[in-house]
Amino acid sequence: MKKLRAKKCRQCKEKFVPRTSLQVVCCVSCSIAYSKEQDKKKSLKEARIKKKQGHEALMTHSDWKQKLQKIFNTYIRMRDINKGCISCHTPLTNRKFDAGHYYPTTYEAIRFEETNVHGQCVPCNRNKHGNLHEYKKNITNRISVDQLQWLEDNRHNRLKLTIPEIKEMILTYKEKIKQLKKTY
């Protein structure tokens, strides 16, 4: 049988030689204290989960759309960080910038359409109201003419997302954000 190396007790931090490879504390008193600490951590985690579930149960349809919009905009910013501003071509790295919509969010059908939203510097998006003249000239550098025509044709359609559909989209964009983080 292999001789076990000395470990540091997770409770009192003293060195000890364990009897088994799974032993993490040195004595019975440390074991009791460690167990109580773990139970406390577990109950705190369960309380946080219950609080989150309670908060989500109180969220309205509008609250869910706002949450989706925030996550969607984060994805767009991450996607376009190296592309520059859609309107003025200002580099977007190391500066604050927005996810600028070609057609505003009032067009519900294309509010969460990725081809309608691009990285845009704050001066163009906020101070120049989207700088639409330049945006219109440059959008075909990012999307095809067919995609632009599709946006034009479908902007007046109705989009009725249910809360489960919004939750699914939130999960989708969180996963896309995670994938983008791996590439940077």
Backbone bond lengths (Angstrom), bond angles and torsions (degrees), N, CA, C in turn:
res aa  C-N    CA-C-N  psi(-1)  N-CA   C-N-CA  omega(-1)  CA-C   N-CA-C  phi
1 M - - - 1.446 - - 1.525 109.86 -
2 K 1.310 115.59 140.79 1.449 122.98 -177.83 1.528 110.87 -72.19
3 K 1.322 116.95 138.11 1.456 121.17 177.43 1.532 108.41 -80.34
4 L 1.330 116.11 132.12 1.458 120.64 -177.72 1.524 111.05 -83.96
5 R 1.319 115.54 144.50 1.463 122.01 178.41 1.523 110.26 -81.10
6 A 1.305 114.89 160.11 1.460 120.71 177.34 1.531 109.09 -69.26
7 K 1.324 114.57 144.10 1.469 122.09 177.94 1.520 108.71 -123.60
8 K 1.321 115.05 167.28 1.461 121.11 173.49 1.526 107.30 -97.36
9 C 1.317 117.56 129.12 1.463 122.79 178.67 1.520 108.98 -63.18
10 R 1.309 116.97 132.23 1.466 120.67 -178.58 1.527 112.74 -71.48
11 Q 1.324 117.15 -15.24 1.454 120.13 -179.57 1.531 111.93 -98.47
12 C 1.328 117.53 -58.40 1.467 119.96 -175.46 1.528 113.45 -96.43
13 K 1.319 117.49 -8.09 1.473 125.16 176.56 1.533 113.85 69.05
14 E 1.329 117.29 12.93 1.469 121.37 176.65 1.529 109.46 -83.89
15 K 1.329 116.86 152.29 1.465 121.37 176.95 1.526 109.03 -76.64
16 F 1.350 115.56 142.62 1.464 120.98 176.56 1.522 108.74 -153.36
17 V 1.317 115.72 160.32 1.467 120.81 176.65 1.531 106.53 -103.02
18 P 1.332 116.86 115.38 1.470 119.93 -176.80 1.530 111.86 -72.84
19 R 1.330 115.31 155.38 1.458 120.80 175.66 1.524 110.91 -82.68
20 T 1.357 116.06 -30.92 1.464 121.42 177.09 1.525 108.70 -131.12
21 S 1.296 116.21 163.17 1.471 120.30 -178.72 1.525 112.33 -69.28
22 L 1.328 117.76 -17.38 1.462 121.42 -178.70 1.519 113.48 -92.29
23 Q 1.298 118.36 -7.67 1.461 122.44 -178.27 1.529 109.93 -70.86
24 V 1.347 116.63 127.81 1.465 120.45 -177.02 1.528 113.08 -117.36
25 V 1.337 117.73 -9.44 1.468 121.91 178.04 1.516 109.60 -125.39
26 C 1.326 116.10 158.95 1.463 120.05 -171.27 1.528 115.02 -86.45
27 C 1.334 117.91 -31.32 1.463 119.35 -174.60 1.531 110.77 -146.58
28 V 1.321 116.01 178.55 1.460 121.97 -176.91 1.526 110.94 -65.56
29 S 1.327 117.65 -43.56 1.472 119.55 -178.26 1.538 110.61 -63.53
30 C 1.342 117.36 -39.99 1.459 120.70 176.35 1.528 110.47 -66.22
31 S 1.320 116.38 -35.59 1.456 120.94 179.38 1.529 110.89 -63.57
32 I 1.325 116.82 -43.67 1.466 121.48 179.31 1.530 110.08 -64.31
33 A 1.328 116.77 -46.82 1.465 120.86 -179.61 1.530 110.56 -64.03
34 Y 1.334 116.66 -41.73 1.466 121.14 179.87 1.531 110.65 -64.01
35 S 1.319 116.55 -41.52 1.463 121.78 178.96 1.526 111.18 -62.77
36 K 1.344 116.99 -43.03 1.466 120.82 178.20 1.532 110.51 -63.19
37 E 1.330 116.23 -40.13 1.469 121.24 179.00 1.529 110.57 -63.63
38 Q 1.321 117.04 -42.66 1.463 121.32 179.39 1.525 111.19 -66.05
39 D 1.349 116.96 -39.62 1.462 120.86 176.89 1.521 111.20 -62.80
40 K 1.341 116.66 -39.76 1.459 121.38 178.84 1.525 110.21 -63.99
41 K 1.340 116.86 -44.24 1.465 121.30 178.28 1.524 110.57 -61.47
42 K 1.344 116.11 -42.35 1.458 120.70 -179.47 1.521 111.02 -64.43
43 S 1.332 117.62 -42.16 1.461 120.27 -179.64 1.529 110.99 -68.37
44 L 1.337 118.54 -34.76 1.458 121.72 176.17 1.528 110.58 -65.17
45 K 1.330 116.35 -41.58 1.460 120.82 178.58 1.530 110.20 -63.60
46 E 1.330 116.84 -43.85 1.463 120.77 178.37 1.531 110.91 -62.92
47 A 1.327 117.09 -37.80 1.468 120.94 178.61 1.526 110.35 -65.48
48 R 1.338 117.64 -40.49 1.468 121.02 177.86 1.528 110.45 -63.57
49 I 1.326 116.55 -41.06 1.467 120.71 179.58 1.529 109.78 -64.31
50 K 1.337 117.63 -44.37 1.464 121.50 179.09 1.522 110.77 -62.52
51 K 1.331 116.77 -41.42 1.463 121.39 179.73 1.524 110.20 -62.78
52 K 1.347 116.01 -43.90 1.466 120.52 179.26 1.526 110.16 -62.89
53 Q 1.325 116.98 -44.14 1.459 120.74 179.39 1.526 110.89 -63.75
54 G 1.325 116.67 -39.16 1.465 120.46 177.86 1.514 111.33 -65.49
55 H 1.335 116.29 -40.74 1.466 121.24 178.20 1.525 110.17 -64.11
56 E 1.320 116.61 -44.53 1.467 120.66 -179.83 1.526 111.37 -65.23
57 A 1.320 117.33 -32.88 1.465 120.32 179.38 1.530 110.94 -67.37
58 L 1.325 117.14 -26.24 1.463 121.38 -179.43 1.531 112.83 -88.89
59 M 1.334 117.01 -8.82 1.462 120.20 -177.17 1.529 110.68 -71.15
60 T 1.332 115.29 138.18 1.462 121.28 177.40 1.530 109.47 -87.80
61 H 1.312 116.41 173.14 1.457 122.13 177.29 1.529 109.66 -58.86
62 S 1.303 116.02 -41.96 1.469 121.31 178.93 1.531 111.37 -63.27
63 D 1.330 117.08 -40.21 1.471 121.14 177.66 1.527 110.57 -61.39
64 W 1.333 116.21 -41.31 1.459 120.47 179.82 1.530 110.70 -65.41
65 K 1.334 116.77 -39.67 1.475 119.69 178.44 1.523 110.95 -65.99
66 Q 1.324 117.09 -37.82 1.465 120.42 177.49 1.531 110.51 -64.31
67 K 1.314 115.96 -40.83 1.465 119.83 178.35 1.527 110.08 -63.76
68 L 1.326 116.64 -44.48 1.463 120.68 177.68 1.523 110.27 -61.66
69 Q 1.340 118.04 -42.41 1.461 121.63 -179.15 1.523 110.63 -60.33
70 K 1.309 116.88 -41.80 1.468 121.39 179.85 1.530 110.89 -62.94
71 I 1.323 116.96 -45.55 1.463 121.24 -179.11 1.523 110.41 -69.68
72 F 1.335 117.24 -40.70 1.461 122.48 177.53 1.531 110.21 -60.27
73 N 1.336 117.11 -46.38 1.469 120.81 179.07 1.524 111.89 -63.06
74 T 1.317 117.06 -36.92 1.465 120.68 176.44 1.520 109.96 -61.99
75 Y 1.322 116.54 -43.80 1.468 120.32 177.91 1.527 111.00 -60.12
76 I 1.335 117.31 -45.99 1.468 121.18 -179.15 1.525 109.97 -60.96
77 R 1.333 117.19 -43.67 1.464 120.10 179.66 1.526 111.05 -61.47
78 M 1.315 116.08 -42.46 1.470 119.35 179.60 1.527 110.80 -67.65
79 R 1.318 116.88 -39.77 1.462 121.54 -179.59 1.531 111.18 -62.61
80 D 1.341 116.76 -40.38 1.467 121.55 -171.60 1.524 115.06 -101.50
81 I 1.320 118.56 9.20 1.462 120.45 -174.07 1.531 112.69 -58.34
82 N 1.317 118.21 -33.22 1.465 120.74 -178.16 1.521 113.67 -97.04
83 K 1.314 118.07 5.87 1.465 120.89 -175.89 1.522 113.27 -96.51
84 G 1.301 119.37 -18.52 1.457 121.84 -176.56 1.519 110.98 85.95
85 C 1.322 115.11 167.19 1.462 121.50 -179.61 1.527 109.42 -63.87
86 I 1.313 116.23 134.28 1.469 121.78 179.98 1.522 111.17 -63.05
87 S 1.321 118.01 -29.27 1.462 120.98 -176.29 1.526 113.33 -91.24
88 C 1.345 116.91 -50.42 1.469 119.52 -172.08 1.522 113.79 -113.64
89 H 1.322 117.82 1.25 1.468 124.51 178.05 1.535 114.13 64.79
90 T 1.326 118.36 14.00 1.462 121.71 176.40 1.526 108.60 -63.81
91 P 1.343 118.65 133.08 1.473 119.45 177.01 1.533 110.96 -58.90
92 L 1.314 116.11 140.25 1.459 120.89 -175.80 1.526 113.03 -100.43
93 T 1.318 117.31 -9.28 1.461 119.71 -179.86 1.522 109.59 -68.58
94 N 1.310 115.80 143.08 1.466 124.29 178.53 1.526 113.53 60.59
95 R 1.312 117.56 31.34 1.464 121.09 174.31 1.518 109.09 -151.16
96 K 1.314 114.86 160.96 1.460 120.18 178.54 1.528 108.82 -79.29
97 F 1.327 116.34 135.38 1.458 120.40 177.25 1.516 110.41 -148.78
98 D 1.318 115.28 165.07 1.463 122.24 -174.53 1.520 111.61 -110.19
99 A 1.326 113.74 169.02 1.460 121.10 169.24 1.524 105.34 -97.88
100 G 1.324 115.93 99.79 1.464 121.05 -174.83 1.513 111.80 -87.45
101 H 1.327 116.78 129.34 1.465 122.75 179.33 1.526 110.23 -89.75
102 Y 1.320 117.16 132.12 1.463 121.36 174.98 1.521 108.80 -66.77
103 Y 1.338 116.27 -53.95 1.451 121.27 169.36 1.526 106.05 -100.13
104 P 1.325 118.71 131.64 1.469 120.58 -173.67 1.528 113.26 -62.16
105 T 1.328 114.37 167.18 1.467 121.06 -176.94 1.520 112.78 -66.26
106 T 1.318 117.88 -10.27 1.470 119.74 176.41 1.527 111.27 -67.25
107 Y 1.331 116.97 -20.90 1.469 121.14 173.32 1.531 106.87 -84.94
108 E 1.324 115.27 86.80 1.467 122.01 -172.60 1.528 113.74 -55.48
109 A 1.311 118.15 -35.92 1.468 121.09 -174.46 1.522 112.14 -63.35
110 I 1.328 117.83 -29.10 1.467 120.50 -177.18 1.521 112.09 -119.04
111 R 1.317 116.59 15.35 1.463 122.08 179.85 1.527 112.13 -58.47
112 F 1.327 116.90 -39.96 1.464 121.77 -178.73 1.528 111.33 -109.38
113 E 1.318 116.88 27.17 1.465 122.02 177.70 1.532 108.02 -89.33
114 E 1.324 116.90 119.30 1.461 121.88 -174.88 1.522 113.50 -60.60
115 T 1.327 117.87 -30.11 1.465 120.09 -179.69 1.529 112.01 -75.65
116 N 1.325 117.79 -12.59 1.456 122.77 179.51 1.533 112.01 -91.21
117 V 1.324 118.01 -10.85 1.462 121.27 -171.93 1.527 109.63 -127.07
118 H 1.349 115.01 132.91 1.465 120.92 -178.59 1.522 110.11 -142.09
119 G 1.328 115.69 157.83 1.451 120.69 177.72 1.517 110.32 -62.28
120 Q 1.338 115.65 133.26 1.455 120.39 -177.34 1.526 108.77 -144.61
121 C 1.326 116.26 134.53 1.465 119.59 -178.98 1.533 109.53 -65.04
122 V 1.324 115.82 155.50 1.461 121.46 -177.43 1.531 112.32 -59.94
123 P 1.356 119.57 -44.40 1.469 117.66 179.14 1.533 113.15 -58.30
124 C 1.332 117.55 -41.87 1.473 119.31 179.32 1.524 111.67 -68.57
125 N 1.324 117.14 -44.96 1.462 120.51 -173.83 1.522 112.37 -73.46
126 R 1.319 116.86 -45.53 1.468 119.45 -174.03 1.533 113.07 -95.56
127 N 1.314 116.50 -46.44 1.463 119.24 -174.29 1.528 112.80 -79.69
128 K 1.322 117.02 -30.57 1.469 120.71 -179.46 1.528 111.46 -107.87
129 H 1.324 116.58 19.32 1.467 123.11 177.60 1.527 112.58 52.24
130 G 1.324 115.95 44.15 1.454 121.36 177.36 1.515 114.08 92.36
131 N 1.337 117.43 -8.47 1.473 121.77 -179.50 1.536 109.33 44.88
132 L 1.311 115.83 52.69 1.462 122.49 -170.21 1.525 114.51 -61.72
133 H 1.315 117.36 -31.51 1.468 119.22 179.75 1.537 109.88 -61.27
134 E 1.326 116.63 -48.07 1.471 120.85 178.91 1.532 111.01 -71.75
135 Y 1.337 116.15 -37.23 1.468 120.95 178.31 1.534 108.86 -57.67
136 K 1.336 116.28 -46.41 1.463 121.40 -178.15 1.532 111.13 -62.91
137 K 1.346 117.18 -37.86 1.469 120.32 179.29 1.530 111.48 -67.76
138 N 1.325 117.26 -33.77 1.459 121.17 -171.46 1.527 115.02 -99.48
139 I 1.319 118.68 -11.24 1.470 119.72 -174.37 1.530 112.14 -64.16
140 T 1.339 117.73 -30.69 1.471 118.91 -179.31 1.526 112.13 -74.04
141 N 1.335 117.31 -5.65 1.468 120.23 171.65 1.537 110.48 -78.61
142 R 1.320 116.09 -18.80 1.464 120.59 -177.51 1.526 113.00 -108.09
143 I 1.324 116.85 -34.46 1.468 120.01 179.26 1.522 108.73 -127.91
144 S 1.305 115.51 161.34 1.472 119.63 -178.23 1.532 110.50 -77.61
145 V 1.311 115.64 164.66 1.462 122.21 177.02 1.530 109.43 -62.95
146 D 1.334 117.38 -36.65 1.470 121.09 178.20 1.530 111.00 -63.79
147 Q 1.333 116.52 -41.00 1.467 119.93 178.67 1.531 110.57 -65.92
148 L 1.328 116.49 -39.56 1.459 121.00 177.67 1.534 110.12 -63.58
149 Q 1.317 116.44 -41.64 1.467 120.51 177.75 1.525 110.43 -64.91
150 W 1.336 116.92 -38.82 1.459 120.64 177.12 1.530 110.67 -60.47
151 L 1.343 117.05 -43.66 1.466 120.65 177.15 1.530 110.37 -59.27
152 E 1.336 115.40 -45.30 1.467 120.90 179.48 1.528 111.12 -60.09
153 D 1.321 116.80 -44.84 1.464 121.65 -176.70 1.527 113.06 -70.63
154 N 1.328 117.40 -31.93 1.467 121.23 -172.29 1.519 114.91 -104.03
155 R 1.311 118.33 0.21 1.468 119.66 -175.11 1.523 113.19 -65.71
156 H 1.321 118.79 -26.46 1.464 120.85 -178.32 1.529 112.91 -91.24
157 N 1.315 117.72 -1.68 1.468 120.58 178.00 1.521 110.00 -66.68
158 R 1.309 114.96 161.17 1.466 120.39 177.16 1.525 109.20 -95.01
159 L 1.300 115.03 142.04 1.464 120.49 176.31 1.519 107.40 -126.46
160 K 1.305 116.05 113.17 1.453 121.53 179.64 1.521 108.37 -112.03
161 L 1.324 115.96 91.50 1.453 120.30 177.87 1.524 109.59 -86.03
162 T 1.320 116.01 133.63 1.462 120.52 174.13 1.521 108.08 -85.07
163 I 1.307 116.78 163.11 1.462 120.44 179.80 1.530 111.21 -59.67
164 P 1.349 120.26 -43.14 1.471 118.68 176.09 1.535 112.85 -60.73
165 E 1.342 117.67 -36.52 1.461 120.20 177.23 1.528 110.92 -66.42
166 I 1.327 116.55 -39.50 1.465 120.57 177.73 1.525 109.91 -64.41
167 K 1.337 117.10 -43.57 1.467 120.59 178.41 1.528 110.67 -60.10
168 E 1.319 116.49 -40.18 1.467 120.88 178.64 1.528 110.63 -64.32
169 M 1.330 116.74 -42.17 1.465 120.45 177.94 1.528 110.88 -64.51
170 I 1.331 117.20 -38.05 1.465 121.34 177.61 1.521 109.44 -59.94
171 L 1.325 116.45 -46.89 1.468 120.31 179.10 1.531 111.10 -62.55
172 T 1.334 117.07 -40.39 1.460 121.78 179.17 1.524 110.76 -60.92
173 Y 1.332 116.87 -47.96 1.465 119.48 -177.96 1.520 112.23 -72.46
174 K 1.325 118.25 -30.40 1.469 119.92 173.84 1.528 109.81 -63.92
175 E 1.331 116.46 -39.84 1.469 120.77 177.99 1.529 110.22 -66.19
176 K 1.330 117.80 -41.32 1.467 121.06 177.97 1.530 110.66 -62.76
177 I 1.333 116.61 -39.66 1.470 121.24 177.53 1.520 109.81 -62.92
178 K 1.328 116.23 -43.08 1.460 120.52 178.56 1.521 111.53 -60.36
179 Q 1.338 116.29 -41.29 1.470 120.97 178.77 1.524 110.82 -65.29
180 L 1.333 117.44 -40.79 1.462 120.72 178.37 1.527 111.68 -65.63
181 K 1.343 117.34 -36.60 1.466 120.96 178.56 1.523 110.69 -62.40
182 K 1.322 116.65 -33.69 1.463 120.14 179.27 1.517 111.64 -67.55
183 T 1.345 117.05 -30.03 1.463 119.79 -178.18 1.519 113.01 -80.83
184 Y 1.348 117.93 -19.27 1.470 120.75 -179.81 1.498 111.69 -94.69
